[in-house]
Amino acid sequence: MEHLEVVLEGVKLLLWVVLIAYLLMRYGENISELLEAVVSRGGTMTLPGGISVGVTAQLKEAMAEASGADADESASVQAGVQIIANEEFRVLARQIYGTSLPERKRVERQIAALAEDLGVEDVMTHASSGKAGERAAAAVALRAQLASSGELADRGDVRDTVSKLLADRHSRVRYRGVKLAGESAALSQEFTEELHDLASADRNTSVRKAAKRAVRQ
């Protein structure tokens, strides 16, 4: 019985590896369109035969199971999860603009939850995107990553990223950059001058209020 369970778990993992490969080959550059449809349905998609699966949750489960699997299979799952997580991030980032405040808050919660599946380097790349929504979403993701790994605040490239977010021309990006810096003791100390300037002179009321709260912390 034990042997059978091991075989079944191996088959299950292999099926998810195949699913990831299929998604990447089938949709290629258009995978973001697939994920957009999935996200709009609460993270669930229906496969041929009427089988309904929560893609993101299932891929995370596969990644966890892969920790005890063959090295090649584990690497395949982890690489697939990271690729799809980055595409899901882009889909969510598009909802930072053009949506209501409650919807933006929901999206931010999803981005924060997704952050653990994104590499810090990936998030910093998104923070340099030409799209304001991706830069704002990157601030949310980096904030979540710093909450679970405070030593990231000591990295020079992370500090450079935060500096750019605080100086961004879009207020929604600056606002999230301020919240990011304000929740890290190391970053709030590093950017004390910038936070004071934003608190006193930023043209956006929400940014000024957030910066004042950050300065007082």
LOSELO-517345 format. One record per atom (N, C-alpha, C): residue number from 1; atom name; residue in one letter; x, y, z. Coordinates in nm, 2 decimals. Example, Ala and Ser with C-alpha at 12.3 -4.5 7.8 and 13.67 -1.06 7.14 Angstrom:
2
   i at aa     px     py     pz
   1  N  A   1.32  -0.57   0.78
   1 CA  A   1.23  -0.45   0.78
   1  C  A   1.32  -0.33   0.78
   2  N  S   1.28  -0.22   0.71
   2 CA  S   1.37  -0.11   0.71
   2  C  S   1.29   0.00   0.79
***
This chain:
217
   i at aa     px     py     pz
   1  N  M   0.08  -0.12   0.00
   1 CA  M   0.00   0.00   0.00
   1  C  M   0.09   0.13   0.00
   2  N  E   0.19   0.12   0.08
   2 CA  E   0.28   0.24   0.09
   2  C  E   0.35   0.26  -0.05
   3  N  H   0.39   0.15  -0.11
   3 CA  H   0.45   0.16  -0.24
   3  C  H   0.36   0.22  -0.34
   4  N  L   0.23   0.18  -0.34
   4 CA  L   0.13   0.23  -0.43
   4  C  L   0.11   0.38  -0.41
   5  N  E   0.11   0.43  -0.28
   5 CA  E   0.09   0.57  -0.25
   5  C  E   0.20   0.65  -0.31
   6  N  V   0.32   0.60  -0.30
   6 CA  V   0.44   0.67  -0.36
   6  C  V   0.43   0.68  -0.51
   7  N  V   0.39   0.57  -0.57
   7 CA  V   0.37   0.57  -0.72
   7  C  V   0.26   0.67  -0.76
   8  N  L   0.15   0.67  -0.68
   8 CA  L   0.04   0.77  -0.72
   8  C  L   0.09   0.91  -0.70
   9  N  E   0.16   0.94  -0.60
   9 CA  E   0.21   1.08  -0.58
   9  C  E   0.31   1.12  -0.69
  10  N  G   0.39   1.02  -0.73
  10 CA  G   0.48   1.05  -0.84
  10  C  G   0.40   1.07  -0.97
  11  N  V   0.30   1.00  -1.00
  11 CA  V   0.21   1.02  -1.12
  11  C  V   0.15   1.16  -1.11
  12  N  K   0.10   1.19  -0.99
  12 CA  K   0.03   1.32  -0.97
  12  C  K   0.13   1.43  -1.00
  13  N  L   0.25   1.42  -0.95
  13 CA  L   0.35   1.53  -0.98
  13  C  L   0.38   1.54  -1.12
  14  N  L   0.40   1.42  -1.19
  14 CA  L   0.43   1.42  -1.33
  14  C  L   0.32   1.48  -1.41
  15  N  L   0.20   1.46  -1.37
  15 CA  L   0.08   1.52  -1.45
  15  C  L   0.09   1.67  -1.44
  16  N  W   0.13   1.72  -1.32
  16 CA  W   0.14   1.87  -1.31
  16  C  W   0.25   1.93  -1.39
  17  N  V   0.36   1.85  -1.39
  17 CA  V   0.47   1.89  -1.48
  17  C  V   0.43   1.90  -1.62
  18  N  V   0.35   1.80  -1.67
  18 CA  V   0.30   1.79  -1.80
  18  C  V   0.20   1.91  -1.83
  19  N  L   0.12   1.94  -1.73
  19 CA  L   0.02   2.05  -1.74
  19  C  L   0.09   2.18  -1.76
  20  N  I   0.20   2.20  -1.68
  20 CA  I   0.27   2.33  -1.69
  20  C  I   0.34   2.34  -1.83
  21  N  A   0.40   2.23  -1.87
  21 CA  A   0.46   2.23  -2.00
  21  C  A   0.36   2.26  -2.11
  22  N  Y   0.24   2.19  -2.10
  22 CA  Y   0.13   2.21  -2.19
  22  C  Y   0.09   2.36  -2.20
  23  N  L   0.07   2.42  -2.08
  23 CA  L   0.02   2.56  -2.08
  23  C  L   0.12   2.65  -2.14
  24  N  L   0.25   2.63  -2.12
  24 CA  L   0.35   2.71  -2.17
  24  C  L   0.36   2.69  -2.33
  25  N  M   0.35   2.57  -2.37
  25 CA  M   0.36   2.54  -2.52
  25  C  M   0.24   2.59  -2.59
  26  N  R   0.12   2.56  -2.53
  26 CA  R  -0.01   2.59  -2.59
  26  C  R  -0.03   2.74  -2.60
  27  N  Y   0.00   2.81  -2.50
  27 CA  Y  -0.04   2.95  -2.49
  27  C  Y   0.08   3.05  -2.52
  28  N  G   0.20   3.00  -2.49
  28 CA  G   0.32   3.08  -2.51
  28  C  G   0.31   3.22  -2.46
  29  N  E   0.33   3.32  -2.55
  29 CA  E   0.32   3.46  -2.52
  29  C  E   0.18   3.50  -2.47
  30  N  N   0.08   3.42  -2.51
  30 CA  N  -0.06   3.46  -2.48
  30  C  N  -0.10   3.40  -2.34
  31  N  I  -0.01   3.34  -2.27
  31 CA  I  -0.05   3.28  -2.14
  31  C  I  -0.11   3.38  -2.05
  32  N  S  -0.07   3.51  -2.06
  32 CA  S  -0.13   3.61  -1.97
  32  C  S  -0.28   3.63  -2.00
  33  N  E  -0.32   3.60  -2.12
  33 CA  E  -0.46   3.61  -2.15
  33  C  E  -0.54   3.49  -2.08
  34  N  L  -0.47   3.38  -2.08
  34 CA  L  -0.53   3.26  -2.01
  34  C  L  -0.54   3.30  -1.86
  35  N  L  -0.44   3.35  -1.81
  35 CA  L  -0.44   3.38  -1.66
  35  C  L  -0.54   3.49  -1.63
  36  N  E  -0.56   3.58  -1.72
  36 CA  E  -0.65   3.69  -1.69
  36  C  E  -0.79   3.63  -1.68
  37  N  A  -0.82   3.53  -1.77
  37 CA  A  -0.95   3.46  -1.76
  37  C  A  -0.96   3.38  -1.63
  38  N  V  -0.85   3.32  -1.59
  38 CA  V  -0.85   3.24  -1.47
  38  C  V  -0.87   3.33  -1.35
  39  N  V  -0.80   3.44  -1.34
  39 CA  V  -0.81   3.53  -1.23
  39  C  V  -0.95   3.59  -1.22
  40  N  S  -1.01   3.62  -1.33
  40 CA  S  -1.15   3.67  -1.33
  40  C  S  -1.25   3.57  -1.28
  41  N  R  -1.21   3.44  -1.28
  41 CA  R  -1.30   3.33  -1.23
  41  C  R  -1.26   3.29  -1.09
  42  N  G  -1.19   3.37  -1.02
  42 CA  G  -1.15   3.34  -0.89
  42  C  G  -1.03   3.24  -0.88
  43  N  G  -0.95   3.23  -0.99
  43 CA  G  -0.83   3.15  -0.99
  43  C  G  -0.86   3.01  -1.03
  44  N  T  -0.97   2.98  -1.09
  44 CA  T  -1.01   2.85  -1.13
  44  C  T  -1.03   2.84  -1.28
  45  N  M  -0.99   2.72  -1.34
  45 CA  M  -1.01   2.70  -1.48
  45  C  M  -1.07   2.56  -1.50
  46  N  T  -1.13   2.54  -1.61
  46 CA  T  -1.19   2.40  -1.64
  46  C  T  -1.11   2.34  -1.75
  47  N  L  -1.06   2.22  -1.72
  47 CA  L  -0.99   2.15  -1.82
  47  C  L  -1.08   2.06  -1.91
  48  N  P  -1.03   2.01  -2.02
  48 CA  P  -1.12   1.92  -2.10
  48  C  P  -1.17   1.81  -2.02
  49  N  G  -1.30   1.77  -2.03
  49 CA  G  -1.36   1.67  -1.95
  49  C  G  -1.44   1.73  -1.84
  50  N  G  -1.44   1.86  -1.82
  50 CA  G  -1.51   1.92  -1.72
  50  C  G  -1.45   1.93  -1.58
  51  N  I  -1.31   1.90  -1.58
  51 CA  I  -1.24   1.90  -1.45
  51  C  I  -1.20   2.04  -1.41
  52  N  S  -1.25   2.09  -1.30
  52 CA  S  -1.22   2.22  -1.25
  52  C  S  -1.11   2.22  -1.15
  53  N  V  -1.01   2.31  -1.18
  53 CA  V  -0.89   2.32  -1.09
  53  C  V  -0.86   2.46  -1.06
  54  N  G  -0.81   2.48  -0.94
  54 CA  G  -0.75   2.61  -0.91
  54  C  G  -0.61   2.62  -0.95
  55  N  V  -0.58   2.68  -1.06
  55 CA  V  -0.44   2.67  -1.12
  55  C  V  -0.33   2.72  -1.02
  56  N  T  -0.34   2.84  -0.97
  56 CA  T  -0.24   2.89  -0.88
  56  C  T  -0.22   2.80  -0.76
  57  N  A  -0.33   2.77  -0.69
  57 CA  A  -0.32   2.69  -0.57
  57  C  A  -0.26   2.55  -0.60
  58  N  Q  -0.30   2.49  -0.71
  58 CA  Q  -0.25   2.36  -0.75
  58  C  Q  -0.11   2.36  -0.79
  59  N  L  -0.06   2.47  -0.86
  59 CA  L   0.08   2.48  -0.89
  59  C  L   0.16   2.49  -0.77
  60  N  K   0.12   2.57  -0.67
  60 CA  K   0.19   2.58  -0.55
  60  C  K   0.20   2.45  -0.47
  61  N  E   0.09   2.38  -0.48
  61 CA  E   0.09   2.24  -0.41
  61  C  E   0.19   2.15  -0.48
  62  N  A   0.19   2.16  -0.62
  62 CA  A   0.29   2.08  -0.69
  62  C  A   0.43   2.12  -0.66
  63  N  M   0.46   2.25  -0.64
  63 CA  M   0.59   2.29  -0.61
  63  C  M   0.63   2.24  -0.47
  64  N  A   0.54   2.24  -0.37
  64 CA  A   0.57   2.19  -0.24
  64  C  A   0.60   2.04  -0.24
  65  N  E   0.52   1.97  -0.32
  65 CA  E   0.54   1.82  -0.33
  65  C  E   0.67   1.79  -0.41
  66  N  A   0.71   1.89  -0.49
  66 CA  A   0.83   1.86  -0.57
  66  C  A   0.96   1.87  -0.49
  67  N  S   0.95   1.92  -0.36
  67 CA  S   1.07   1.93  -0.28
  67  C  S   1.13   1.79  -0.25
  68  N  G   1.04   1.69  -0.25
  68 CA  G   1.09   1.56  -0.23
  68  C  G   1.10   1.47  -0.35
  69  N  A   1.09   1.53  -0.47
  69 CA  A   1.08   1.46  -0.59
  69  C  A   1.22   1.46  -0.66
  70  N  D   1.23   1.39  -0.77
  70 CA  D   1.35   1.39  -0.85
  70  C  D   1.39   1.54  -0.88
  71  N  A   1.52   1.56  -0.88
  71 CA  A   1.57   1.70  -0.90
  71  C  A   1.53   1.76  -1.03
  72  N  D   1.52   1.69  -1.14
  72 CA  D   1.48   1.74  -1.26
  72  C  D   1.34   1.78  -1.26
  73  N  E   1.25   1.69  -1.20
  73 CA  E   1.11   1.72  -1.20
  73  C  E   1.09   1.84  -1.11
  74  N  S   1.16   1.85  -0.99
  74 CA  S   1.14   1.96  -0.90
  74  C  S   1.18   2.09  -0.97
  75  N  A   1.29   2.09  -1.04
  75 CA  A   1.33   2.21  -1.11
  75  C  A   1.23   2.25  -1.22
  76  N  S   1.17   2.16  -1.28
  76 CA  S   1.07   2.19  -1.39
  76  C  S   0.95   2.25  -1.33
  77  N  V   0.90   2.20  -1.22
  77 CA  V   0.78   2.25  -1.15
  77  C  V   0.81   2.39  -1.10
  78  N  Q   0.92   2.41  -1.03
  78 CA  Q   0.96   2.54  -0.98
  78  C  Q   0.97   2.65  -1.08
  79  N  A   1.04   2.61  -1.19
  79 CA  A   1.05   2.70  -1.30
  79  C  A   0.92   2.74  -1.37
  80  N  G   0.83   2.64  -1.38
  80 CA  G   0.70   2.66  -1.44
  80  C  G   0.62   2.75  -1.35
  81  N  V   0.62   2.73  -1.22
  81 CA  V   0.55   2.81  -1.12
  81  C  V   0.59   2.95  -1.13
  82  N  Q   0.73   2.97  -1.13
  82 CA  Q   0.78   3.11  -1.13
  82  C  Q   0.74   3.18  -1.26
  83  N  I   0.74   3.11  -1.37
  83 CA  I   0.70   3.18  -1.50
  83  C  I   0.55   3.22  -1.49
  84  N  I   0.47   3.13  -1.45
  84 CA  I   0.33   3.15  -1.44
  84  C  I   0.30   3.26  -1.34
  85  N  A   0.37   3.25  -1.22
  85 CA  A   0.35   3.36  -1.12
  85  C  A   0.38   3.50  -1.17
  86  N  N   0.48   3.51  -1.25
  86 CA  N   0.51   3.64  -1.31
  86  C  N   0.41   3.69  -1.41
  87  N  E   0.35   3.59  -1.48
  87 CA  E   0.24   3.63  -1.57
  87  C  E   0.12   3.67  -1.49
  88  N  E   0.09   3.59  -1.39
  88 CA  E  -0.02   3.63  -1.30
  88  C  E   0.00   3.77  -1.24
  89  N  F   0.12   3.79  -1.20
  89 CA  F   0.15   3.93  -1.15
  89  C  F   0.11   4.04  -1.25
  90  N  R   0.15   4.02  -1.37
  90 CA  R   0.12   4.12  -1.47
  90  C  R  -0.03   4.14  -1.49
  91  N  V  -0.10   4.03  -1.49
  91 CA  V  -0.25   4.03  -1.50
  91  C  V  -0.31   4.11  -1.39
  92  N  L  -0.26   4.09  -1.26
  92 CA  L  -0.31   4.16  -1.15
  92  C  L  -0.27   4.30  -1.15
  93  N  A  -0.15   4.33  -1.20
  93 CA  A  -0.10   4.47  -1.20
  93  C  A  -0.19   4.56  -1.29
  94  N  R  -0.24   4.50  -1.39
  94 CA  R  -0.33   4.58  -1.48
  94  C  R  -0.45   4.63  -1.41
  95  N  Q  -0.49   4.57  -1.30
  95 CA  Q  -0.61   4.61  -1.22
  95  C  Q  -0.58   4.72  -1.12
  96  N  I  -0.46   4.76  -1.11
  96 CA  I  -0.42   4.87  -1.01
  96  C  I  -0.49   5.00  -1.06
  97  N  Y  -0.50   5.02  -1.19
  97 CA  Y  -0.57   5.13  -1.25
  97  C  Y  -0.70   5.09  -1.31
  98  N  G  -0.80   5.18  -1.31
  98 CA  G  -0.92   5.16  -1.37
  98  C  G  -1.02   5.07  -1.29
  99  N  T  -0.99   5.06  -1.16
  99 CA  T  -1.08   4.98  -1.08
  99  C  T  -1.12   5.06  -0.95
 100  N  S  -1.22   5.01  -0.88
 100 CA  S  -1.26   5.08  -0.76
 100  C  S  -1.16   5.05  -0.65
 101  N  L  -1.17   5.13  -0.54
 101 CA  L  -1.08   5.11  -0.42
 101  C  L  -1.09   4.97  -0.36
 102  N  P  -1.22   4.92  -0.34
 102 CA  P  -1.23   4.79  -0.28
 102  C  P  -1.16   4.68  -0.37
 103  N  E  -1.18   4.70  -0.50
 103 CA  E  -1.12   4.61  -0.60
 103  C  E  -0.97   4.61  -0.59
 104  N  R  -0.91   4.74  -0.58
 104 CA  R  -0.77   4.75  -0.58
 104  C  R  -0.71   4.68  -0.45
 105  N  K  -0.79   4.70  -0.34
 105 CA  K  -0.74   4.63  -0.21
 105  C  K  -0.74   4.48  -0.23
 106  N  R  -0.84   4.43  -0.30
 106 CA  R  -0.85   4.28  -0.32
 106  C  R  -0.73   4.24  -0.40
 107  N  V  -0.70   4.32  -0.51
 107 CA  V  -0.59   4.29  -0.60
 107  C  V  -0.46   4.29  -0.52
 108  N  E  -0.44   4.39  -0.43
 108 CA  E  -0.32   4.40  -0.36
 108  C  E  -0.30   4.28  -0.26
 109  N  R  -0.41   4.23  -0.21
 109 CA  R  -0.40   4.11  -0.12
 109  C  R  -0.35   3.99  -0.20
 110  N  Q  -0.40   3.98  -0.33
 110 CA  Q  -0.36   3.87  -0.41
 110  C  Q  -0.21   3.89  -0.45
 111  N  I  -0.17   4.01  -0.48
 111 CA  I  -0.03   4.03  -0.52
 111  C  I   0.06   4.00  -0.40
 112  N  A   0.02   4.04  -0.28
 112 CA  A   0.10   4.01  -0.16
 112  C  A   0.11   3.86  -0.14
 113  N  A   0.01   3.79  -0.16
 113 CA  A   0.01   3.64  -0.14
 113  C  A   0.10   3.58  -0.25
 114  N  L   0.10   3.64  -0.37
 114 CA  L   0.17   3.58  -0.48
 114  C  L   0.32   3.61  -0.47
 115  N  A   0.36   3.71  -0.38
 115 CA  A   0.50   3.75  -0.37
 115  C  A   0.60   3.64  -0.34
 116  N  E   0.55   3.54  -0.26
 116 CA  E   0.64   3.44  -0.22
 116  C  E   0.68   3.35  -0.33
 117  N  D   0.61   3.35  -0.44
 117 CA  D   0.64   3.27  -0.56
 117  C  D   0.72   3.35  -0.66
 118  N  L   0.75   3.48  -0.63
 118 CA  L   0.83   3.56  -0.72
 118  C  L   0.96   3.58  -0.66
 119  N  G   1.07   3.58  -0.75
 119 CA  G   1.20   3.61  -0.70
 119  C  G   1.21   3.76  -0.68
 120  N  V   1.30   3.80  -0.58
 120 CA  V   1.32   3.94  -0.56
 120  C  V   1.37   4.02  -0.68
 121  N  E   1.45   3.95  -0.76
 121 CA  E   1.50   4.01  -0.88
 121  C  E   1.39   4.03  -0.98
 122  N  D   1.29   3.94  -0.98
 122 CA  D   1.18   3.95  -1.07
 122  C  D   1.10   4.08  -1.03
 123  N  V   1.08   4.09  -0.90
 123 CA  V   1.00   4.21  -0.85
 123  C  V   1.07   4.34  -0.88
 124  N  M   1.20   4.34  -0.87
 124 CA  M   1.27   4.46  -0.90
 124  C  M   1.27   4.50  -1.05
 125  N  T   1.27   4.39  -1.13
 125 CA  T   1.25   4.41  -1.27
 125  C  T   1.11   4.48  -1.30
 126  N  H   1.01   4.42  -1.24
 126 CA  H   0.87   4.48  -1.25
 126  C  H   0.87   4.63  -1.21
 127  N  A   0.95   4.66  -1.10
 127 CA  A   0.95   4.79  -1.05
 127  C  A   1.01   4.89  -1.15
 128  N  S   1.08   4.84  -1.25
 128 CA  S   1.14   4.93  -1.35
 128  C  S   1.06   4.93  -1.48
 129  N  S   0.94   4.86  -1.48
 129 CA  S   0.86   4.85  -1.59
 129  C  S   0.81   4.99  -1.64
 130  N  G   0.78   5.00  -1.77
 130 CA  G   0.73   5.12  -1.83
 130  C  G   0.58   5.14  -1.79
 131  N  K   0.52   5.04  -1.73
 131 CA  K   0.38   5.05  -1.69
 131  C  K   0.36   5.08  -1.54
 132  N  A   0.29   5.19  -1.52
 132 CA  A   0.28   5.23  -1.38
 132  C  A   0.21   5.12  -1.29
 133  N  G   0.12   5.05  -1.34
 133 CA  G   0.05   4.95  -1.27
 133  C  G   0.15   4.84  -1.22
 134  N  E   0.24   4.80  -1.31
 134 CA  E   0.34   4.70  -1.27
 134  C  E   0.43   4.76  -1.16
 135  N  R   0.47   4.89  -1.17
 135 CA  R   0.56   4.95  -1.07
 135  C  R   0.49   4.95  -0.93
 136  N  A   0.36   4.99  -0.94
 136 CA  A   0.28   4.99  -0.81
 136  C  A   0.27   4.85  -0.75
 137  N  A   0.24   4.76  -0.84
 137 CA  A   0.23   4.62  -0.79
 137  C  A   0.36   4.57  -0.74
 138  N  A   0.47   4.61  -0.80
 138 CA  A   0.60   4.57  -0.75
 138  C  A   0.63   4.62  -0.61
 139  N  A   0.58   4.74  -0.58
 139 CA  A   0.60   4.79  -0.44
 139  C  A   0.52   4.71  -0.34
 140  N  V   0.40   4.66  -0.38
 140 CA  V   0.32   4.58  -0.30
 140  C  V   0.39   4.44  -0.27
 141  N  A   0.44   4.38  -0.38
 141 CA  A   0.51   4.25  -0.37
 141  C  A   0.64   4.27  -0.29
 142  N  L   0.71   4.37  -0.31
 142 CA  L   0.84   4.39  -0.23
 142  C  L   0.81   4.41  -0.09
 143  N  R   0.71   4.48  -0.06
 143 CA  R   0.66   4.51   0.08
 143  C  R   0.64   4.37   0.15
 144  N  A   0.57   4.28   0.08
 144 CA  A   0.54   4.15   0.14
 144  C  A   0.66   4.07   0.16
 145  N  Q   0.75   4.08   0.06
 145 CA  Q   0.88   4.00   0.07
 145  C  Q   0.96   4.05   0.19
 146  N  L   0.97   4.19   0.21
 146 CA  L   1.04   4.24   0.32
 146  C  L   0.98   4.20   0.45
 147  N  A   0.85   4.19   0.46
 147 CA  A   0.78   4.15   0.58
 147  C  A   0.83   4.01   0.63
 148  N  S   0.86   3.92   0.53
 148 CA  S   0.90   3.79   0.56
 148  C  S   1.05   3.77   0.56
 149  N  S   1.12   3.87   0.51
 149 CA  S   1.27   3.86   0.51
 149  C  S   1.33   4.00   0.52
 150  N  G   1.33   4.05   0.64
 150 CA  G   1.38   4.19   0.67
 150  C  G   1.51   4.22   0.62
 151  N  E   1.60   4.12   0.61
 151 CA  E   1.74   4.15   0.57
 151  C  E   1.75   4.20   0.42
 152  N  L   1.64   4.18   0.35
 152 CA  L   1.64   4.23   0.21
 152  C  L   1.67   4.38   0.21
 153  N  A   1.63   4.45   0.31
 153 CA  A   1.64   4.60   0.32
 153  C  A   1.78   4.64   0.32
 154  N  D   1.88   4.55   0.35
 154 CA  D   2.02   4.58   0.35
 154  C  D   2.08   4.58   0.21
 155  N  R   2.01   4.52   0.12
 155 CA  R   2.06   4.51  -0.02
 155  C  R   2.06   4.64  -0.09
 156  N  G   2.17   4.67  -0.16
 156 CA  G   2.18   4.80  -0.23
 156  C  G   2.09   4.81  -0.34
 157  N  D   2.06   4.69  -0.42
 157 CA  D   1.97   4.70  -0.53
 157  C  D   1.83   4.72  -0.48
 158  N  V   1.79   4.66  -0.37
 158 CA  V   1.66   4.68  -0.31
 158  C  V   1.64   4.83  -0.28
 159  N  R   1.74   4.89  -0.21
 159 CA  R   1.73   5.03  -0.18
 159  C  R   1.72   5.12  -0.30
 160  N  D   1.79   5.08  -0.40
 160 CA  D   1.78   5.16  -0.53
 160  C  D   1.64   5.15  -0.58
 161  N  T   1.58   5.03  -0.57
 161 CA  T   1.45   5.02  -0.62
 161  C  T   1.35   5.10  -0.54
 162  N  V   1.36   5.10  -0.41
 162 CA  V   1.27   5.18  -0.32
 162  C  V   1.29   5.33  -0.35
 163  N  S   1.41   5.37  -0.38
 163 CA  S   1.43   5.51  -0.41
 163  C  S   1.36   5.55  -0.53
 164  N  K   1.36   5.47  -0.63
 164 CA  K   1.29   5.50  -0.76
 164  C  K   1.14   5.50  -0.74
 165  N  L   1.09   5.41  -0.66
 165 CA  L   0.94   5.40  -0.63
 165  C  L   0.90   5.53  -0.56
 166  N  L   0.98   5.58  -0.47
 166 CA  L   0.94   5.70  -0.39
 166  C  L   0.94   5.82  -0.48
 167  N  A   1.02   5.82  -0.59
 167 CA  A   1.03   5.94  -0.68
 167  C  A   0.95   5.92  -0.80
 168  N  D   0.87   5.81  -0.81
 168 CA  D   0.79   5.79  -0.93
 168  C  D   0.70   5.90  -0.96
 169  N  R   0.67   5.93  -1.09
 169 CA  R   0.58   6.04  -1.13
 169  C  R   0.44   6.01  -1.11
 170  N  H   0.40   5.88  -1.08
 170 CA  H   0.27   5.84  -1.06
 170  C  H   0.24   5.83  -0.91
 171  N  S   0.13   5.89  -0.86
 171 CA  S   0.11   5.90  -0.72
 171  C  S   0.08   5.76  -0.66
 172  N  R   0.01   5.67  -0.74
 172 CA  R  -0.02   5.54  -0.68
 172  C  R   0.11   5.46  -0.66
 173  N  V   0.21   5.48  -0.74
 173 CA  V   0.33   5.41  -0.72
 173  C  V   0.40   5.47  -0.60
 174  N  R   0.41   5.61  -0.59
 174 CA  R   0.47   5.67  -0.47
 174  C  R   0.41   5.63  -0.34
 175  N  Y   0.27   5.63  -0.34
 175 CA  Y   0.20   5.59  -0.22
 175  C  Y   0.24   5.45  -0.17
 176  N  R   0.25   5.36  -0.26
 176 CA  R   0.28   5.22  -0.23
 176  C  R   0.43   5.21  -0.19
 177  N  G   0.51   5.29  -0.25
 177 CA  G   0.65   5.30  -0.22
 177  C  G   0.67   5.35  -0.08
 178  N  V   0.59   5.45  -0.04
 178 CA  V   0.60   5.51   0.10
 178  C  V   0.55   5.40   0.20
 179  N  K   0.45   5.33   0.17
 179 CA  K   0.41   5.22   0.26
 179  C  K   0.51   5.12   0.28
 180  N  L   0.58   5.09   0.17
 180 CA  L   0.69   4.99   0.17
 180  C  L   0.80   5.04   0.26
 181  N  A   0.85   5.16   0.24
 181 CA  A   0.96   5.22   0.32
 181  C  A   0.92   5.24   0.46
 182  N  G   0.80   5.28   0.49
 182 CA  G   0.75   5.31   0.62
 182  C  G   0.74   5.19   0.71
 183  N  E   0.73   5.07   0.66
 183 CA  E   0.71   4.95   0.74
 183  C  E   0.84   4.88   0.77
 184  N  S   0.95   4.93   0.72
 184 CA  S   1.08   4.87   0.74
 184  C  S   1.17   4.98   0.82
 185  N  A   1.21   4.94   0.94
 185 CA  A   1.29   5.03   1.02
 185  C  A   1.42   5.08   0.94
 186  N  A   1.48   4.98   0.87
 186 CA  A   1.61   5.01   0.80
 186  C  A   1.58   5.11   0.69
 187  N  L   1.47   5.08   0.61
 187 CA  L   1.44   5.17   0.50
 187  C  L   1.38   5.31   0.54
 188  N  S   1.30   5.31   0.65
 188 CA  S   1.25   5.44   0.69
 188  C  S   1.36   5.53   0.74
 189  N  Q   1.47   5.47   0.80
 189 CA  Q   1.58   5.54   0.84
 189  C  Q   1.67   5.59   0.72
 190  N  E   1.68   5.50   0.62
 190 CA  E   1.76   5.53   0.50
 190  C  E   1.69   5.64   0.42
 191  N  F   1.56   5.65   0.42
 191 CA  F   1.49   5.74   0.34
 191  C  F   1.41   5.85   0.42
 192  N  T   1.47   5.88   0.53
 192 CA  T   1.41   5.98   0.62
 192  C  T   1.38   6.11   0.55
 193  N  E   1.48   6.16   0.48
 193 CA  E   1.47   6.29   0.41
 193  C  E   1.37   6.28   0.30
 194  N  E   1.37   6.18   0.23
 194 CA  E   1.27   6.16   0.12
 194  C  E   1.13   6.16   0.17
 195  N  L   1.11   6.08   0.28
 195 CA  L   0.98   6.07   0.35
 195  C  L   0.93   6.21   0.40
 196  N  H   1.02   6.28   0.46
 196 CA  H   0.98   6.41   0.51
 196  C  H   0.94   6.50   0.40
 197  N  D   1.01   6.50   0.29
 197 CA  D   0.98   6.58   0.17
 197  C  D   0.84   6.54   0.12
 198  N  L   0.82   6.42   0.11
 198 CA  L   0.69   6.37   0.06
 198  C  L   0.57   6.41   0.15
 199  N  A   0.60   6.40   0.28
 199 CA  A   0.50   6.44   0.38
 199  C  A   0.46   6.58   0.38
 200  N  S   0.56   6.67   0.34
 200 CA  S   0.53   6.81   0.34
 200  C  S   0.49   6.87   0.21
 201  N  A   0.54   6.81   0.10
 201 CA  A   0.52   6.87  -0.03
 201  C  A   0.46   6.79  -0.14
 202  N  D   0.44   6.66  -0.12
 202 CA  D   0.38   6.59  -0.23
 202  C  D   0.25   6.64  -0.28
 203  N  R   0.22   6.64  -0.41
 203 CA  R   0.10   6.70  -0.46
 203  C  R  -0.03   6.62  -0.43
 204  N  N   0.00   6.49  -0.39
 204 CA  N  -0.11   6.40  -0.37
 204  C  N  -0.14   6.39  -0.22
 205  N  T  -0.27   6.41  -0.18
 205 CA  T  -0.30   6.41  -0.04
 205  C  T  -0.28   6.27   0.03
 206  N  S  -0.31   6.16  -0.04
 206 CA  S  -0.29   6.03   0.02
 206  C  S  -0.14   6.00   0.04
 207  N  V  -0.06   6.04  -0.05
 207 CA  V   0.09   6.02  -0.04
 207  C  V   0.14   6.10   0.08
 208  N  R   0.09   6.23   0.09
 208 CA  R   0.14   6.31   0.21
 208  C  R   0.10   6.24   0.34
 209  N  K  -0.03   6.20   0.35
 209 CA  K  -0.07   6.13   0.47
 209  C  K   0.01   6.01   0.50
 210  N  A   0.03   5.93   0.40
 210 CA  A   0.11   5.80   0.42
 210  C  A   0.25   5.83   0.46
 211  N  A   0.31   5.93   0.41
 211 CA  A   0.45   5.97   0.44
 211  C  A   0.45   6.02   0.58
 212  N  K   0.35   6.10   0.63
 212 CA  K   0.35   6.15   0.76
 212  C  K   0.34   6.03   0.86
 213  N  R   0.26   5.93   0.83
 213 CA  R   0.25   5.82   0.92
 213  C  R   0.38   5.74   0.92
 214  N  A   0.45   5.73   0.81
 214 CA  A   0.58   5.66   0.80
 214  C  A   0.68   5.73   0.88
 215  N  V   0.68   5.87   0.88
 215 CA  V   0.78   5.95   0.95
 215  C  V   0.76   5.93   1.10
 216  N  R   0.63   5.92   1.15
 216 CA  R   0.60   5.91   1.29
 216  C  R   0.63   5.77   1.35
 217  N  Q   0.64   5.67   1.26
 217 CA  Q   0.66   5.53   1.31
 217  C  Q   0.80   5.52   1.37
***
